[in-house]
Amino acid sequence: MLTLCHFGLHKNHHDDIVSSIKIHGLLVAVAGWDRKIIIRNIHNSEVIHTFEQGEEVYCIDMNDKFVVAGGPDKKVTVRDLKSGNVLYNFFSQG
């Protein structure tokens, strides 16, 4: 059973509102208004990656290869899930 409140007890936690959660396989990605995306192992809560965005994160998605995040700055960031490197950014029109 997944206990999300357990995640806040660790050093790498969110300091503000959590705005988006995505579970994919053995990973859970949690994003928030504190500009962080934290990816953890769902079974032991080990932090796999912590990413910083330029603005609050409103929405995230991920699959086996990529993590995608967007927020109020209309910027969408695509990262490689394994390395954490930014592959590209693009901006929404409108």
C-alpha positions in Angstrom: 0.0 0.0 0.0 1.3 3.5 -0.9 1.5 6.0 2.0 2.0 9.4 0.5 2.3 11.2 3.8 5.4 9.1 4.5 7.2 11.0 1.8 7.2 14.3 3.6 9.4 12.9 6.4 12.5 12.9 4.3 15.2 15.5 3.6 14.0 15.9 0.0 10.4 17.0 0.5 8.1 19.7 -0.7 8.0 23.0 1.2 4.7 24.1 -0.3 1.5 22.8 -2.0 1.8 19.5 -3.9 0.0 20.2 -7.2 0.6 17.0 -9.3 1.3 13.3 -8.7 2.1 10.7 -11.3 2.7 7.0 -10.7 4.5 5.0 -13.4 5.7 1.4 -12.6 7.9 1.5 -9.5 8.2 5.3 -9.5 6.1 8.2 -8.2 6.7 11.7 -9.3 5.5 14.5 -7.1 5.5 18.2 -8.1 4.6 21.4 -6.3 4.4 25.1 -6.0 7.9 25.1 -4.4 9.3 24.5 -8.0 10.4 21.0 -7.2 9.8 17.6 -8.9 10.8 14.7 -6.7 10.9 11.2 -8.1 10.9 8.3 -5.6 10.9 4.6 -5.6 7.3 3.7 -4.6 8.3 0.8 -2.3 11.1 2.3 -0.2 10.6 6.1 -0.8 14.3 6.4 -2.0 14.8 9.6 -3.9 15.8 8.9 -7.5 15.9 12.5 -8.8 15.1 16.0 -7.6 14.6 18.6 -10.3 14.1 22.4 -9.9 11.8 24.3 -12.3 11.8 28.0 -13.0 8.3 28.5 -11.7 5.7 26.5 -9.8 4.9 23.1 -11.3 1.2 22.6 -12.1 1.3 19.4 -14.0 3.7 16.5 -14.6 3.6 13.3 -16.6 6.2 10.6 -17.2 6.8 7.3 -18.9 9.8 4.9 -19.0 12.1 7.5 -20.6 10.9 11.0 -20.0 9.5 13.4 -17.3 7.5 16.4 -18.6 6.5 19.4 -16.4 4.7 22.6 -17.0 3.6 25.6 -15.0 2.4 29.2 -15.1 5.3 30.5 -17.1 3.9 28.5 -20.1 7.2 26.6 -20.4 7.1 22.8 -20.8 10.3 21.1 -19.8 11.1 17.6 -21.0 13.8 15.7 -19.1 15.5 12.3 -19.5 14.2 10.1 -16.7 17.5 8.3 -16.1 20.0 11.2 -16.3 17.8 14.0 -15.3 19.1 16.1 -18.1 16.8 18.7 -19.8 16.3 17.5 -23.4 14.3 20.5 -24.4 12.0 23.3 -23.4 9.1 24.7 -25.4 6.6 27.5 -24.7 2.9 27.4 -25.1 1.3 30.1 -27.3 -1.7 31.7 -25.8 
